């Protein structure tokens, strides 16, 4: 399980307690993230792409994506927003 947290500085990703050994928390500043909005199987999602690893994407479904946007506040990378085609 992936645990996601956000603040005005960036996005925090970590695995659950059972898998945490040798897997430290990953922090990515908002300046290094591109955000896209999309819809898949009748659910809205937010997809994060990382400038240093553009092929890697993390999708957050439902209201959790809106909550992350709210927690990011004015640091939310609005300039990189694009629509994602349903896969």
Secondary structure in CASP SS format (residue, H / E / C, confidence):
PFRMAT SS
TARGET T0000
AUTHOR 0000-0000-0000
METHOD secondary structure of the structure
MODEL  1
X C 1.00
X E 1.00
X E 1.00
X E 1.00
X E 1.00
X E 1.00
X E 1.00
X C 1.00
X C 1.00
X E 1.00
X E 1.00
X E 1.00
X E 1.00
X E 1.00
X E 1.00
X C 1.00
X H 1.00
X H 1.00
X H 1.00
X C 1.00
X C 1.00
X C 1.00
X C 1.00
X C 1.00
X C 1.00
X E 1.00
X E 1.00
X E 1.00
X E 1.00
X H 1.00
X H 1.00
X H 1.00
X E 1.00
X E 1.00
X E 1.00
X E 1.00
X E 1.00
X E 1.00
X E 1.00
X E 1.00
X C 1.00
X C 1.00
X E 1.00
X E 1.00
X E 1.00
X E 1.00
X E 1.00
X E 1.00
X E 1.00
X E 1.00
X C 1.00
X C 1.00
X E 1.00
X E 1.00
X E 1.00
X E 1.00
X E 1.00
X E 1.00
X E 1.00
X E 1.00
X E 1.00
X C 1.00
X H 1.00
X H 1.00
X H 1.00
X H 1.00
X H 1.00
X H 1.00
X H 1.00
X H 1.00
X H 1.00
X H 1.00
X H 1.00
X H 1.00
X H 1.00
X C 1.00
X C 1.00
X H 1.00
X H 1.00
X H 1.00
X C 1.00
X E 1.00
X E 1.00
X E 1.00
X C 1.00
X C 1.00
X C 1.00
END
